[in-house]
Amino acid sequence: MMQAQPQKCNHRATTIFPMASLLLSLFSALLFAATITESEAYSTTVKAPYPGYKPEKLTHLHFYFHDIISGNKPTAVPVARGPATNSSATSFALVAIADDPLTIGPEITSEEIGRAQGMYASADQNNFGLLMAFNLVFTKGEFSGSTASMYGRNPILSKLREFPIIGGTGAFRFARGYAQAKTFVFNITSGDAVVEYNVYIWH
């Protein structure tokens, strides 16, 4: 009966192959990591935000905002009311959509330079305070075609109110700043109002 011959072990082979396998795995991991790092990059530093970029400047805009809720052609229209709006001392939960003219002077016949398009809502149960969300859309002059976005709280009984400018388009890309509003005329009978605005925008 023949006896099985013991197999000789090639120590050199068993040492080299695991080493090669380890190096191959390490190379693959590094390549994979490099690929992931490149594909997951989410920010890039650029020389200018857009073609034709100019250094930042501060612009002051002055105009009058006409909020007309009476007559046959109102510029602000209520679109929603809450269950307790009518009994609320502050008309809480009243929501209105507006497309209000912006003029150079306080008269409605003055030259129109844009529109205030957006919404306001009574958002304070204890005091008269409106949530304002408007795009100031400019249609005349240097900033025709540009918009500035205004958002904030309007305590309408205060003499001077202030809202943030949080963005814009066109000439007002990257805009930030603030708007100050002061009631010029308020008609108690009709509810119509003319509000003077001074707006300061970095852009």
Disulfide bonds with the S-S distance in Angstrom:
none
